[in-house]
Amino acid sequence: MCRNIRTLHNFEPPATKDEVHAAAVQYVRKISGAAKPSQANQAAFDVAVAEVYEATRRLLEGLTTTAPPKDREVEAAKARARAQTRYA
């Protein structure tokens, strides 16, 4: 379930709100053990996603680095190459 959570720090362009939200959803799904919560648990799930989103956003805003930003396309190509090797 959490395979979709990617490193969001130190990329150019910076992580979007959608990427941060998707990571928060994946995290809450993993912790709750539910890919889609029941109606009874939907409110608690939504609150948790919002809180994780805010915590992640604050973390990303507070992090600093001296390393140059990574290029998204280059990192995606590296990931594809690793996957091809792994599943070949």
C-alpha positions as CSV (number, residue, x, y, z in Angstrom):
1,M,0.0,0.0,0.0
2,C,2.8,2.5,0.8
3,R,4.8,1.9,-2.3
4,N,3.3,5.1,-3.7
5,I,4.8,7.3,-1.0
6,R,7.8,9.0,-2.6
7,T,10.4,11.3,-1.3
8,L,9.0,14.8,-1.6
9,H,11.9,16.9,-0.2
10,N,14.5,18.7,-2.4
11,F,13.0,18.4,-5.8
12,E,12.6,20.9,-8.5
13,P,9.9,21.8,-8.9
14,P,8.8,21.4,-5.3
15,A,6.2,18.9,-4.3
16,T,2.7,19.9,-5.1
17,K,-0.3,20.0,-2.7
18,D,-1.7,17.0,-4.6
19,E,1.5,15.0,-4.1
20,V,1.6,15.8,-0.3
21,H,-2.1,14.9,0.0
22,A,-1.6,11.6,-1.9
23,A,1.3,10.7,0.5
24,A,-1.0,11.5,3.5
25,V,-3.7,9.3,2.1
26,Q,-1.3,6.4,1.5
27,Y,0.1,6.8,5.0
28,V,-3.3,6.8,6.7
29,R,-4.4,3.8,4.5
30,K,-1.3,1.8,5.6
31,I,-1.8,2.7,9.3
32,S,-5.5,2.0,9.3
33,G,-5.2,-1.2,7.2
34,A,-8.0,0.0,5.0
35,A,-7.7,1.1,1.4
36,K,-11.2,2.6,1.6
37,P,-12.7,3.2,5.0
38,S,-16.2,2.2,5.9
39,Q,-18.9,4.9,6.2
40,A,-18.6,4.6,9.9
41,N,-14.9,5.4,9.8
42,Q,-14.8,7.9,6.9
43,A,-14.8,11.0,9.2
44,A,-11.9,9.7,11.3
45,F,-10.0,8.8,8.1
46,D,-10.6,12.3,6.6
47,V,-9.4,14.0,9.9
48,A,-6.3,11.8,10.0
49,V,-5.5,12.6,6.3
50,A,-5.9,16.3,7.0
51,E,-3.6,16.2,10.0
52,V,-0.9,14.1,8.3
53,Y,-1.1,16.5,5.3
54,E,-0.5,19.5,7.5
55,A,2.3,17.9,9.4
56,T,4.0,16.8,6.1
57,R,3.6,20.3,4.7
58,R,5.2,21.9,7.8
59,L,8.0,19.4,7.7
60,L,8.8,20.0,4.0
61,E,8.7,23.8,4.6
62,G,11.0,23.5,7.6
63,L,13.7,21.2,6.0
64,T,16.9,22.7,4.7
65,T,19.7,21.2,2.6
66,T,22.9,22.3,0.9
67,A,22.4,19.6,-1.8
68,P,21.2,20.8,-5.2
69,P,17.6,20.0,-6.0
70,K,16.9,16.7,-7.7
71,D,15.4,16.6,-11.1
72,R,12.1,14.7,-11.2
73,E,12.6,13.3,-14.7
74,V,16.1,12.0,-13.9
75,E,14.9,10.4,-10.7
76,A,11.9,8.8,-12.5
77,A,14.2,7.4,-15.1
78,K,16.4,5.9,-12.4
79,A,13.3,4.3,-10.8
80,R,12.2,2.8,-14.1
81,A,15.6,1.4,-14.6
82,R,15.6,-0.2,-11.2
83,A,12.2,-1.6,-11.7
84,Q,13.2,-3.1,-15.1
85,T,16.2,-4.8,-13.5
86,R,14.1,-6.1,-10.6
87,Y,11.2,-7.5,-12.7
88,A,13.2,-8.6,-15.8
